[in-house]
């Protein structure tokens, strides 16, 4: 009986030791893997449910024998990004078309919000983004001016233009965006 009272008092103390309020942290970005060619449909469903999401797209002109058409294509096929709390992950997984979250050791992997925010900024300002092979080595730079300010990536030269390659490490995909060489500084 004595032991039971001691345990109950310890439990009570542990409950009251928690702060009376909870600090609300900003939700993290997660990459959700979708069924093939279901990215836009999943984005529409996330919009209907009021969940913040980001589906990067680019425009490409395709030419056939009889016509020429501008298409809106997904920059990272098979992926959509959602900014959610850990508790909301189930709401996203229940959507038709969502397969799973990108995860490591069974835990959903949070993305660096700086990379996603930089990419969103670039696309909102009408900068042209293109697929690029995933890079791990190269001249690392940070953009100091313009719509991509704060973005980090690898600087590459394509003919006479400079491009910064922004890599999303969790999904091992990259995108390149044209920048002015004077808007970047080396990162050591």
C-alpha positions in Angstrom: 0.0 0.0 0.0 2.8 2.3 0.9 4.5 1.6 -2.5 1.2 2.4 -4.4 0.9 5.8 -2.7 4.5 6.7 -3.6 4.0 5.8 -7.2 0.8 7.8 -7.5 2.4 10.9 -6.0 5.3 10.6 -8.5 2.9 10.4 -11.4 1.0 13.4 -10.1 4.2 15.4 -9.8 5.2 14.5 -13.4 1.9 15.7 -14.8 2.1 19.0 -13.0 5.7 19.5 -14.0 4.7 20.1 -17.6 4.2 23.7 -18.6 0.6 24.9 -18.6 0.9 26.1 -22.2 2.4 24.5 -25.3 4.7 26.4 -27.6 3.4 26.1 -31.1 6.2 25.4 -33.6 6.0 26.1 -37.2 5.0 23.0 -39.1 7.7 21.3 -41.2 7.7 20.6 -45.0 7.4 16.9 -45.9 7.6 15.2 -49.3 4.7 12.9 -50.1 5.2 10.3 -52.8 2.2 10.0 -55.1 0.9 7.6 -57.6 2.2 8.1 -61.1 0.7 11.2 -62.7 -1.5 12.0 -59.7 0.4 15.0 -58.4 -2.1 17.7 -59.6 -5.1 15.7 -58.3 -3.5 15.4 -54.9 -2.7 19.1 -54.9 -6.3 19.8 -55.6 -7.4 17.6 -52.7 -5.0 19.2 -50.3 -6.4 22.6 -51.4 -9.9 21.4 -50.7 -8.9 20.3 -47.2 -7.0 23.5 -46.4 -3.6 21.9 -46.1 -0.7 24.1 -47.2 1.1 22.4 -50.1 3.5 23.2 -52.9 3.6 21.5 -56.3 6.4 23.0 -58.4 5.5 23.1 -62.1 7.2 24.5 -65.2 6.0 25.2 -68.8 7.3 23.3 -71.8 6.3 23.7 -75.4 5.8 20.4 -77.2 5.5 20.1 -80.9 3.7 17.3 -82.8 3.2 16.9 -86.5 -0.1 18.7 -86.5 0.1 21.1 -83.6 2.2 22.9 -81.0 1.1 23.1 -77.4 2.4 24.6 -74.2 2.1 22.1 -71.3 2.3 22.6 -67.5 4.5 19.8 -66.2 5.5 18.8 -62.7 9.1 19.7 -61.8 9.5 16.7 -59.5 7.3 13.9 -60.9 5.8 11.7 -58.2 6.3 14.1 -55.3 4.3 16.9 -53.7 5.3 18.9 -50.7 3.0 19.6 -47.7 3.6 21.8 -44.7 2.0 20.0 -41.8 2.3 19.1 -38.2 3.1 15.5 -37.3 -0.5 14.9 -36.2 -1.8 15.9 -39.7 0.2 13.3 -41.6 -2.6 10.8 -41.4 -5.0 13.3 -43.1 -2.6 13.5 -46.0 -2.0 9.7 -46.2 -5.7 9.1 -46.4 -6.0 11.0 -49.7 -6.4 8.9 -52.8 -3.2 9.1 -54.8 -0.8 9.5 -51.9 1.3 6.5 -51.4 3.5 7.4 -48.5 5.8 10.1 -47.1 9.5 10.0 -47.9 11.0 8.6 -44.7 14.1 7.2 -43.1 14.0 4.4 -40.5 10.2 4.6 -40.4 10.1 8.3 -39.6 8.9 10.9 -42.1 11.8 13.1 -43.2 11.3 16.8 -42.8 12.7 19.0 -45.6 14.8 22.1 -45.2 12.2 24.9 -45.4 14.9 27.3 -46.9 15.1 25.2 -50.1 11.3 25.0 -50.5 10.8 28.7 -49.8 13.5 29.6 -52.3 12.0 27.5 -54.9 8.5 28.9 -54.2 9.9 32.4 -54.5 11.6 31.7 -57.8 8.5 30.2 -59.4 6.2 33.0 -58.0 8.5 35.6 -59.6 8.4 33.9 -62.9 11.9 32.6 -63.0 12.5 29.7 -65.4 13.2 26.5 -63.5 14.3 23.3 -65.2 15.2 19.7 -64.3 18.8 19.2 -63.5 20.8 16.1 -62.6 21.2 15.7 -58.8 24.5 17.3 -57.8 26.5 16.7 -54.6 29.8 18.4 -55.6 30.6 21.7 -57.2 31.1 25.4 -56.3 28.7 26.0 -53.4 27.1 29.5 -53.4 24.4 31.5 -51.6 22.2 34.0 -53.4 22.3 37.4 -51.7 20.0 39.4 -53.9 16.8 38.9 -55.9 13.9 36.5 -55.6 16.2 33.6 -54.6 17.8 35.5 -51.8 19.0 33.1 -49.1 18.9 30.0 -51.4 22.0 27.8 -51.4 23.1 25.6 -54.2 25.8 24.8 -56.7 26.7 27.4 -59.4 27.0 26.1 -62.9 27.6 27.7 -66.2 25.3 26.9 -69.2 26.7 28.5 -72.4 26.8 32.2 -71.5 24.3 32.1 -68.5 24.9 31.2 -64.9 22.4 28.9 -63.1 22.1 27.9 -59.5 21.3 24.2 -58.9 19.0 23.8 -55.9 19.0 20.2 -54.6 16.3 18.7 -52.4 18.5 16.2 -50.7 15.7 14.0 -49.2 14.3 13.1 -52.6 17.7 13.4 -54.4 16.3 15.7 -57.1 17.6 19.0 -58.4 16.3 22.0 -60.2 18.3 24.8 -61.9 17.3 28.5 -62.0 19.0 31.2 -63.9 20.8 33.8 -61.8 23.2 36.7 -62.3 26.7 35.9 -61.2 26.9 39.2 -59.2 23.9 38.0 -57.0 25.8 35.1 -55.5 28.6 34.7 -53.0 30.7 31.6 -52.3 29.9 29.5 -49.2 32.8 27.8 -47.4 
